[in-house]
Amino acid sequence: MRKDETRKMNKRTHLVSRLSPYLSRGLISPKDVYWGIKLKTQINVSPNQTLEFDSLLRRICWRDYTYAVLKLYPDVLKGNVIREGYEILDHCFDSSADESINERLEHWKRGQTGFPLIDAGMRQLAKEGFMPQKVRLACGSFFVESLGVCWREGMDHFAEFLVDYDKAINTNMWMNSACVGLDPYYVSMSFKWRAYW
């Protein structure tokens, strides 16, 4: 495979397995998915399919990682941040008095932010109860960083609507969107600052 084809393949965001509802309900195990992929890759498959399988395996590993974090830090389910010092970056407060935050929250929930990717993702969530992983990440980051709304509000909204809701994955995704969780790309207990804060 040529390098430009590999690059294009790595950027594909439409690849979803739709296995997550079955995994979250325990109808299929991560081990079954792993061995199913391993068996499939032993059959004659193209390099593109191999990359797709690798991506799916990374997502299965991510799922198990979130369970490990939940086991180590059970208070995250209560909305507590993991690392000391993050509370000052956690812009969550009683937003019921702030009309503009409530308005932004409602526009986001209805898919009416004016940002096509975010709006399409939120409308898909409302209609199907599903959203691809990368779109979830985009919606989460947009919610926290662009709208300035408390990550716990987004976490609760996703918990209500996702057909594949998984408490460990949802909590970790939202905490990482707000930079108050234990992101595997920054597996350090050190404090992480961003220049625009």
C-alpha positions, -999 to 999 in steps of 0.1 A, spaced: 0 0 0 13 35 -9 20 60 19 -8 84 8 -33 55 9 -22 46 44 -26 82 55 -61 83 40 -70 51 57 -58 64 91 -80 94 87 -112 75 79 -137 83 106 -168 66 93 -156 31 103 -178 19 132 -185 -16 142 -218 -10 160 -207 -36 186 -208 -12 215 -244 -18 226 -237 -55 227 -204 -50 246 -220 -25 271 -248 -50 279 -225 -80 282 -241 -98 252 -206 -101 237 -173 -100 254 -142 -80 245 -124 -114 243 -149 -126 217 -143 -95 196 -105 -99 199 -105 -135 189 -130 -129 161 -107 -102 147 -77 -124 151 -94 -152 132 -106 -128 105 -71 -114 100 -57 -149 95 -79 -151 64 -67 -133 33 -74 -96 41 -63 -64 25 -39 -40 42 -68 -15 46 -88 -42 65 -58 -49 87 -57 -12 97 -95 -12 104 -90 -43 126 -61 -26 145 -83 4 151 -111 -17 165 -86 -35 188 -73 -2 201 -109 7 210 -114 -25 228 -82 -18 248 -95 17 255 -127 2 269 -107 -20 293 -85 10 302 -116 29 313 -126 1 336 -92 0 351 -95 38 358 -129 33 373 -115 5 396 -86 28 407 -108 59 411 -144 49 419 -153 85 429 -152 95 393 -187 82 390 -197 109 414 -182 135 392 -150 139 412 -118 148 394 -88 125 396 -58 147 401 -52 173 427 -51 208 412 -76 201 385 -105 215 406 -94 250 396 -97 241 360 -130 224 365 -154 253 356 -184 235 370 -206 256 392 -243 261 397 -252 271 362 -289 274 368 -286 311 374 -265 317 342 -290 321 314 -264 321 286 -249 288 298 -284 272 299 -291 285 264 -258 271 250 -265 238 267 -300 236 251 -287 245 216 -260 218 219 -285 192 230 -308 200 201 -280 201 175 -284 239 169 -249 253 176 -242 264 140 -212 239 137 -222 212 112 -202 183 126 -214 190 162 -250 195 152 -251 164 130 -236 143 159 -261 157 184 -291 151 161 -278 116 154 -276 110 192 -312 122 197 -326 102 168 -306 70 170 -291 70 205 -257 65 188 -227 86 177 -194 75 163 -164 77 187 -146 105 170 -178 126 168 -184 120 205 -149 133 212 -155 163 190 -189 170 207 -174 166 241 -144 190 234 -166 215 218 -191 214 247 -164 220 273 -139 242 255 -160 262 231 -193 265 249 -177 266 284 -204 244 299 -196 220 328 -185 186 315 -209 168 340 -239 182 321 -226 166 289 -218 134 307 -254 132 321 -269 140 287 -250 112 269 -259 88 297 -295 95 291 -295 91 253 -268 66 243 -280 31 235 -245 19 242 -241 38 274 -212 25 295 -205 43 328 -168 38 326 -163 49 290 -187 78 293 -173 91 325 -137 89 313 -145 104 279 -161 134 295 -134 139 322 -108 138 294 -128 163 274 -126 187 303 -89 178 310 -98 166 345 -94 129 340 -66 104 335 -61 106 298 -39 77 285 -20 102 263 -9 120 294 -5 91 318 12 113 344 -1 125 377 15 159 370 -7 189 365 -14 198 328 -19 234 318 -30 247 285 -19 280 272 -54 293 265 -66 289 301 
